[in-house]
Amino acid sequence: MAGSPIPDPLGRIAHVLLVIGGLNWGLVGLLNTNLVKIIADASADIVGTLVYTLVGLSAIISLIDVAMASK
């Protein structure tokens, strides 16, 4: 975002992670299928924890970005 306090690459990464998280929650709601859990079960529980943590941090980054841009 132009004039945003969040550096552009970080904002883009946050946006992508939020889309991934949103799509995952959509699949959970519509099809009862959790892709993060499926991927994490194939490797390790730490992968699922990492993905959920990154999506949560992305939400915080986006909230800060929106709050600062509206001032």
C-alpha atoms as a printed R data frame, in Angstrom:
   type eleno elety resid chain resno       x       y      z
1  ATOM     1    CA   MET     A     1   0.000   0.000  0.000
2  ATOM     2    CA   ALA     A     2   1.274   3.434 -0.854
3  ATOM     3    CA   GLY     A     3   1.877   5.508  2.257
4  ATOM     4    CA   SER     A     4   1.525   2.431  4.436
5  ATOM     5    CA   PRO     A     5   3.678   2.063  7.572
6  ATOM     6    CA   ILE     A     6   4.203  -1.623  6.751
7  ATOM     7    CA   PRO     A     7   6.984  -2.325  4.195
8  ATOM     8    CA   ASP     A     8   5.479  -3.471  0.885
9  ATOM     9    CA   PRO     A     9   7.024  -6.996  0.786
10 ATOM    10    CA   LEU     A    10   5.862  -7.683  4.351
11 ATOM    11    CA   GLY     A    11   2.378  -6.452  3.511
12 ATOM    12    CA   ARG     A    12   2.244  -8.679  0.440
13 ATOM    13    CA   ILE     A    13   3.363 -11.733  2.414
14 ATOM    14    CA   ALA     A    14   0.786 -10.961  5.105
15 ATOM    15    CA   HIS     A    15  -1.913 -10.651  2.440
16 ATOM    16    CA   VAL     A    16  -1.004 -14.004  0.865
17 ATOM    17    CA   LEU     A    17  -0.995 -15.735  4.258
18 ATOM    18    CA   LEU     A    18  -4.386 -14.233  5.111
19 ATOM    19    CA   VAL     A    19  -5.796 -15.525  1.825
20 ATOM    20    CA   ILE     A    20  -4.380 -18.992  2.558
21 ATOM    21    CA   GLY     A    21  -5.851 -18.896  6.062
22 ATOM    22    CA   GLY     A    22  -9.205 -17.691  4.765
23 ATOM    23    CA   LEU     A    23  -9.353 -20.394  2.113
24 ATOM    24    CA   ASN     A    24  -8.465 -23.022  4.704
25 ATOM    25    CA   TRP     A    25 -11.251 -21.828  7.030
26 ATOM    26    CA   GLY     A    26 -13.649 -21.803  4.069
27 ATOM    27    CA   LEU     A    27 -12.782 -25.433  3.364
28 ATOM    28    CA   VAL     A    28 -13.264 -26.285  7.033
29 ATOM    29    CA   GLY     A    29 -16.691 -24.644  7.048
30 ATOM    30    CA   LEU     A    30 -17.937 -25.970  3.723
31 ATOM    31    CA   LEU     A    31 -16.290 -29.372  3.393
32 ATOM    32    CA   ASN     A    32 -15.024 -30.130  6.902
33 ATOM    33    CA   THR     A    33 -11.539 -30.417  5.365
34 ATOM    34    CA   ASN     A    34  -8.564 -28.762  7.052
35 ATOM    35    CA   LEU     A    35  -5.724 -28.550  4.522
36 ATOM    36    CA   VAL     A    36  -3.255 -27.271  7.114
37 ATOM    37    CA   LYS     A    37  -3.949 -30.305  9.293
38 ATOM    38    CA   ILE     A    38  -3.600 -32.638  6.307
39 ATOM    39    CA   ILE     A    39  -0.246 -31.093  5.353
40 ATOM    40    CA   ALA     A    40   0.955 -30.971  8.966
41 ATOM    41    CA   ASP     A    41   0.031 -34.614  9.611
42 ATOM    42    CA   ALA     A    42   2.166 -35.575  6.628
43 ATOM    43    CA   SER     A    43   5.241 -33.896  8.099
44 ATOM    44    CA   ALA     A    44   4.998 -32.761 11.726
45 ATOM    45    CA   ASP     A    45   2.692 -30.912 14.094
46 ATOM    46    CA   ILE     A    46   5.153 -28.028 14.119
47 ATOM    47    CA   VAL     A    47   4.201 -27.232 10.505
48 ATOM    48    CA   GLY     A    48   0.560 -26.695 11.442
49 ATOM    49    CA   THR     A    49   1.529 -24.597 14.443
50 ATOM    50    CA   LEU     A    50   3.865 -22.521 12.285
51 ATOM    51    CA   VAL     A    51   1.229 -21.935  9.597
52 ATOM    52    CA   TYR     A    52  -1.430 -20.890 12.120
53 ATOM    53    CA   THR     A    53   1.072 -18.619 13.898
54 ATOM    54    CA   LEU     A    54   2.096 -16.957 10.632
55 ATOM    55    CA   VAL     A    55  -1.546 -16.427  9.630
56 ATOM    56    CA   GLY     A    56  -2.238 -14.876 13.048
57 ATOM    57    CA   LEU     A    57   0.782 -12.590 12.779
58 ATOM    58    CA   SER     A    58  -0.353 -11.624  9.292
59 ATOM    59    CA   ALA     A    59  -3.716 -10.589 10.688
60 ATOM    60    CA   ILE     A    60  -1.992  -8.401 13.288
61 ATOM    61    CA   ILE     A    61   0.226  -6.840 10.616
62 ATOM    62    CA   SER     A    62  -2.807  -6.135  8.440
63 ATOM    63    CA   LEU     A    63  -4.720  -4.593 11.361
64 ATOM    64    CA   ILE     A    64  -1.794  -2.304 12.141
65 ATOM    65    CA   ASP     A    65  -1.495  -1.402  8.465
66 ATOM    66    CA   VAL     A    66  -5.190  -0.500  8.190
67 ATOM    67    CA   ALA     A    67  -5.195   1.409 11.491
68 ATOM    68    CA   MET     A    68  -2.108   3.435 10.593
69 ATOM    69    CA   ALA     A    69  -3.257   4.110  7.022
70 ATOM    70    CA   SER     A    70  -6.605   5.470  8.225
71 ATOM    71    CA   LYS     A    71  -4.932   8.135 10.399
